Amino acid sequence: MQFEILPNERSPNSVMKKKYLLIIEYEGTNYCGWQVQKNGVSVQELVEKALTKITKSKSTILSSGRTDAGVHAEAMPAHFTTESKMKPFEFLYALNSYLPLDITIKEVRKVPMSFNARGSVKRKVYRYTILNRNYPSALNFRRSWFIPHDLDVAAMRRAAKYFIGKHDFTSFRAGNCNAKTPIRIINSVEIFKENGFLKLEFQGKGFLKHMVRNLVGTLVHVGRKRIPAKQVKAILQARNRRTAGPTAPAQGLCLIKVCY
């Protein structure tokens, strides 16, 4: 006979599983990316090891997505389930005590068991930072792409408009991208200057592997007047990676936030 234990009939010795959401900030320079890999140390690996030490049971986390080697995050969401009786603030302090200084847990929040850090995503915001002046920065070289050449920002903004909407982004995906479809929707692209930096901000539900970096590389080609802004439309339609610009360096890219 099948039956279920109602809330008020639950055995006093039973343990309830709970789900928590982590908001993780990291400087990606020293890591092979977010996801656990055989060829290097990843951010996910270190967070899971810290959780396992704290809960004394093997812990795994599921994030909203992945970031490549050298890419950073201001707010990477990831969830985990546990039978631990620790409170959110206890997880926060304990995790940060085990993690290296370039990985920080900014927030721990209890969420419904139905929540999924990947499947519940509505929008992601990525920002790419270019240092656009005639000398580099000793303090920001790990967080930006140094370009000492003049960039036509107005032309870059015109070109970026072609990316907005639902498109086949085959021309801007990595050769080894495993996504089932190259169709993606970009909600907005903003390009703005800030204290010698040029920042390019992309909003969309999801992005292909290397997509944002390839978009940036193409926009830089436009800014340097190597291709006209209107050619971006033809590049999209070509569905051929070789027609687009280079892949921008990883260190300039940062996941800013994920909205649910």
Secondary structure as UniProt FT lines:
FT   HELIX           7..9
FT   TURN            12..13
FT   STRAND          18..26
FT   HELIX           28..30
FT   TURN            38..39
FT   HELIX           43..55
FT   STRAND          62..63
FT   TURN            69..70
FT   STRAND          72..82
FT   HELIX           88..98
FT   TURN            101..102
FT   STRAND          103..111
FT   TURN            113..114
FT   TURN            117..120
FT   STRAND          123..131
FT   TURN            138..142
FT   STRAND          145..146
FT   HELIX           153..160
FT   HELIX           161..163
FT   STRAND          165..168
FT   HELIX           170..172
FT   TURN            175..176
FT   STRAND          183..194
FT   TURN            195..196
FT   STRAND          197..204
FT   TURN            209..210
FT   HELIX           211..223
FT   TURN            224..225
FT   TURN            229..230
FT   HELIX           231..238
FT   HELIX           241..243
FT   HELIX           250..252
FT   STRAND          253..259
//
